[in-house]
Amino acid sequence: MSTHLSLPRAARAERTPAVIALHCSGGSGRAWRNISPALGGCFNVLAPDLIGNGTSPHWRGPGRFRLADEAASVVKAIDASPGSVHLVGHSFGGAVALRAAVQRPHRIASLSLYEPVAFHVLAACGDEGRHWMRDLRAVAWDIERSLAAGKPRLGAERFCDYWSGKGAFAALRPEAQAALEYYIPKAEHDFPALMEEPTPLAAYGMLQAPLLIMRGEFAPPPTALIAAKLAAAMDPGALRVVEGAGHMGPMSHPAAVAQAVAAHIFDAEVAAVRRTGRFARHA
């Protein structure tokens, strides 16, 4: 690890700050296992399994599922933290992180997002955004049909190949295929929740937390467009491209993504000291 990612001794003596890292659809908290080593053990990294993923049960709540329902446990964790929290999110986890940040804007020490699938942002992207929204609706419809036919594996394949290219699902290890197949009934809830999220783009622009938005060099067009639009509204200098990566960069390029996130978090801590004389977690 490069030396610039070492916190001062005084920081280590204080209460360990929290990092909440949220994984992509069909994944689990283990997807962010490289974050803690990249941070040198200086932070308390919380990486929960989101609803219908990993070891978490599927959604059984009343009424129509909303992104706020997914973010509720993250907001609860933020409220339970003694200080500000660093939020990290990939894909669906990035959209959840954005929702939590809007609900607790003054408790966020930094935001690190890798291709957040905030589909509702496409509505602010003109004809191109509308085109990709139609494309995503077609994917959602194919998944619904596969579930109605009792063939969740077909839905998992459609989902995976859309984001990572044809043949991606077939190339996965059996356990990864099984994890996606377990997740896919949740996709029926996630797609509408992401498309119908009511948070306006302007609300993201009002967030003051230091921002890092990453996308892969070979990002799918919808997430590349969303990343660019969010960066333009929030901080044009926040966008970074991970060379050689696609939508699954945190898995395919774990070291590069983890180091970028760690550097951003440490920079946010240093900036908080310069601004307030206190570390971000106590700001």
C-alpha positions in Angstrom: 0.0 0.0 0.0 1.3 3.4 -0.8 2.4 5.6 2.1 0.0 8.4 1.4 -2.9 6.1 2.6 -1.6 6.1 6.2 -3.6 8.0 8.8 -1.7 10.1 11.4 -1.2 8.3 14.8 -3.6 10.7 16.4 -6.4 9.5 14.2 -5.7 5.9 15.1 -6.1 6.8 18.7 -9.6 8.1 18.2 -12.8 6.1 17.8 -12.6 4.0 14.6 -14.7 5.7 11.9 -17.3 3.8 9.9 -17.4 3.0 6.2 -20.6 1.5 4.9 -20.0 -0.4 1.6 -22.9 -1.6 -0.5 -22.6 -4.3 -3.1 -24.3 -4.8 -6.5 -27.3 -6.8 -7.4 -26.7 -10.6 -7.0 -23.7 -10.0 -4.9 -23.0 -9.8 -1.1 -21.0 -7.8 1.4 -18.0 -9.9 0.6 -17.6 -8.0 -2.7 -16.0 -5.2 -0.7 -13.5 -7.4 1.2 -10.6 -5.5 -0.3 -11.7 -2.2 1.2 -10.6 -2.8 4.8 -7.0 -3.9 3.8 -6.7 -0.9 1.4 -7.7 1.4 4.4 -5.0 -0.2 6.5 -7.4 -1.3 9.2 -8.0 2.3 10.3 -11.8 2.1 9.6 -14.7 0.0 10.7 -16.0 -1.3 7.4 -19.6 -2.4 7.4 -20.6 -4.4 4.3 -24.1 -5.8 4.7 -26.0 -8.1 2.4 -28.8 -6.1 0.8 -32.4 -7.4 0.6 -32.7 -10.6 -1.4 -28.9 -11.0 -1.8 -26.3 -13.1 -0.1 -27.8 -14.4 3.2 -30.5 -11.8 3.4 -34.2 -12.9 2.8 -36.3 -11.5 0.0 -38.6 -8.5 0.3 -41.8 -9.2 2.2 -42.9 -5.7 3.1 -46.4 -4.3 2.5 -47.0 -2.1 -0.5 -44.8 -1.4 -3.5 -41.1 -1.7 -2.9 -39.2 1.6 -3.0 -35.5 2.5 -2.9 -36.2 4.1 0.4 -37.1 0.7 1.8 -33.7 -0.7 0.8 -31.9 2.4 2.2 -33.8 2.2 5.6 -31.2 -0.1 7.2 -28.4 2.1 5.9 -29.9 5.2 7.3 -30.4 3.3 10.6 -26.7 2.4 10.6 -25.8 6.1 9.9 -28.0 7.2 12.8 -26.3 4.7 15.1 -22.8 5.9 14.2 -21.2 8.4 16.7 -19.9 10.5 13.8 -20.1 11.0 10.1 -20.0 8.0 7.8 -18.2 7.2 4.5 -20.6 5.6 2.0 -19.4 3.3 -0.8 -21.6 1.7 -3.4 -21.5 -0.3 -6.6 -24.3 -0.5 -9.1 -27.5 -1.0 -7.1 -25.5 -0.4 -3.9 -24.5 3.0 -5.4 -28.1 4.0 -6.0 -28.9 3.0 -2.4 -26.0 5.0 -1.1 -27.3 8.1 -3.0 -30.7 7.7 -1.4 -29.2 7.3 2.1 -27.0 10.4 1.5 -30.0 12.5 0.5 -31.8 11.4 3.7 -28.8 12.2 6.0 -26.8 14.8 4.0 -25.0 16.2 7.1 -23.9 12.8 8.3 -22.0 11.8 5.2 -18.2 12.1 5.3 -17.7 11.1 1.7 -19.4 9.3 -1.2 -17.6 6.7 -3.4 -19.8 5.3 -6.2 -19.0 2.9 -9.0 -21.5 3.1 -11.8 -24.6 3.7 -9.6 -27.7 2.4 -11.4 -29.8 5.5 -10.5 -32.1 4.8 -13.5 -34.4 7.8 -12.7 -31.5 10.1 -13.6 -31.9 9.0 -17.3 -35.1 11.1 -17.4 -32.9 14.2 -17.2 -30.7 13.0 -20.1 -32.9 13.8 -23.1 -33.5 11.5 -26.0 -30.4 9.4 -25.2 -31.7 8.8 -21.7 -35.2 7.9 -22.9 -33.6 5.4 -25.3 -31.7 3.6 -22.6 -34.7 3.7 -20.2 -36.7 1.8 -22.9 -33.8 -0.7 -23.2 -33.8 -1.3 -19.4 -37.6 -1.7 -19.4 -37.1 -4.5 -22.0 -34.7 -6.2 -19.7 -37.1 -5.9 -16.7 -39.9 -7.3 -18.8 -37.8 -10.3 -19.9 -36.9 -11.0 -16.3 -40.6 -10.8 -15.3 -41.5 -13.3 -18.0 -38.8 -15.7 -16.9 -40.1 -15.6 -13.4 -43.7 -16.0 -14.5 -42.6 -19.1 -16.4 -40.8 -20.5 -13.4 -37.4 -20.1 -15.0 -35.4 -17.8 -12.8 -32.1 -19.0 -14.3 -33.1 -17.5 -17.7 -33.8 -14.2 -15.9 -30.4 -14.4 -14.2 -28.7 -15.0 -17.5 -30.5 -12.1 -19.2 -29.6 -9.8 -16.3 -26.0 -10.8 -16.1 -25.4 -10.8 -19.9 -27.0 -7.3 -20.2 -24.5 -5.8 -17.8 -21.4 -7.8 -18.7 -21.9 -9.0 -22.3 -23.2 -12.1 -23.9 -21.9 -15.3 -22.4 -21.0 -13.7 -19.1 -23.5 -15.7 -17.1 -22.3 -19.0 -18.6 -18.7 -18.1 -17.7 -19.5 -17.5 -14.0 -18.6 -20.1 -11.3 -21.6 -22.2 -10.3 -21.8 -20.5 -6.9 -22.0 -17.1 -8.6 -24.7 -18.3 -10.9 -26.6 -19.7 -7.9 -26.3 -16.3 -6.1 -27.7 -14.5 -9.2 -30.5 -17.0 -9.5 -31.4 -16.5 -5.8 -31.4 -12.7 -6.3 -33.4 -12.5 -9.6 -36.9 -12.4 -8.0 -35.8 -9.2 -6.3 -35.0 -7.7 -9.7 -38.8 -7.5 -10.2 -38.9 -5.0 -7.4 -35.5 -3.2 -8.0 -36.1 -2.1 -11.6 -39.3 -0.2 -10.9 -37.9 1.2 -7.7 -34.9 2.6 -9.5 -36.9 3.9 -12.4 -39.6 5.6 -10.3 -37.3 7.0 -7.5 -38.7 10.5 -6.9 -35.4 12.2 -5.8 -34.7 15.0 -8.3 -31.2 15.4 -9.8 -31.0 18.8 -8.1 -31.1 17.1 -4.7 -27.9 15.2 -5.4 -26.3 18.4 -6.5 -27.0 19.9 -3.0 -24.9 17.2 -1.3 -21.7 18.6 0.1 -19.8 15.4 0.9 -16.6 14.8 -1.1 -17.5 12.8 -4.1 -15.8 10.1 -6.2 -17.8 8.6 -9.2 -16.1 5.7 -11.0 -17.1 4.0 -14.2 -15.3 1.3 -16.2 -13.6 2.1 -19.5 -16.1 -0.3 -21.1 -19.1 0.7 -19.0 -22.5 -0.1 -20.5 -24.0 3.0 -22.1 -26.8 3.6 -19.5 -24.4 3.6 -16.5 -21.8 5.6 -18.4 -24.5 8.2 -19.1 -25.8 8.2 -15.5 -22.3 8.6 -14.1 -21.6 11.5 -16.4 -24.9 13.2 -15.5 -24.4 12.8 -11.8 -20.9 14.1 -11.9 -22.0 17.1 -13.9 -24.7 17.9 -11.3 -22.7 17.2 -8.2 -19.0 17.7 -9.0 -17.6 17.6 -12.6 -14.1 16.8 -11.3 -15.3 13.7 -9.4 -15.6 11.3 -12.4 -12.8 8.7 -12.8 -12.5 6.0 -15.4 -11.1 2.6 -14.4 -9.0 1.4 -17.4 -9.9 -2.0 -18.7 -12.9 -2.4 -16.5 -16.6 -2.8 -17.3 -19.7 -2.6 -15.1 -18.2 -5.2 -12.7 -15.0 -3.3 -12.0 -15.1 -3.9 -8.2 -14.9 -7.6 -9.0 -12.7 -7.6 -12.1 -10.3 -4.9 -10.9 -10.7 -5.1 -7.1 -7.3 -3.6 -6.2 -7.6 -0.6 -8.5 -11.1 0.2 -7.2 -10.3 -0.4 -3.6 -7.2 1.8 -3.8 -9.2 4.6 -5.4 -11.9 4.4 -2.8 -9.3 4.3 0.1 -7.5 7.3 -1.3 -10.8 9.2 -1.6 -11.7 8.4 2.0 -8.3 9.4 3.4 -8.4 12.6 1.4 -11.9 13.4 2.9 -10.5 12.9 6.4 -7.5 15.2 5.7 -9.8 17.8 4.2 -12.1 17.7 7.2 -9.1 18.4 9.5 -8.0 21.3 7.4 -11.6 22.7 7.4 -12.7 22.1 11.0 -9.7 20.9 12.9 -11.5 17.6 13.4 -11.6 14.4 11.5 -14.6 13.9 9.3 -16.3 11.4 11.6 -16.6 14.1 14.3 -17.5 17.0 11.9 
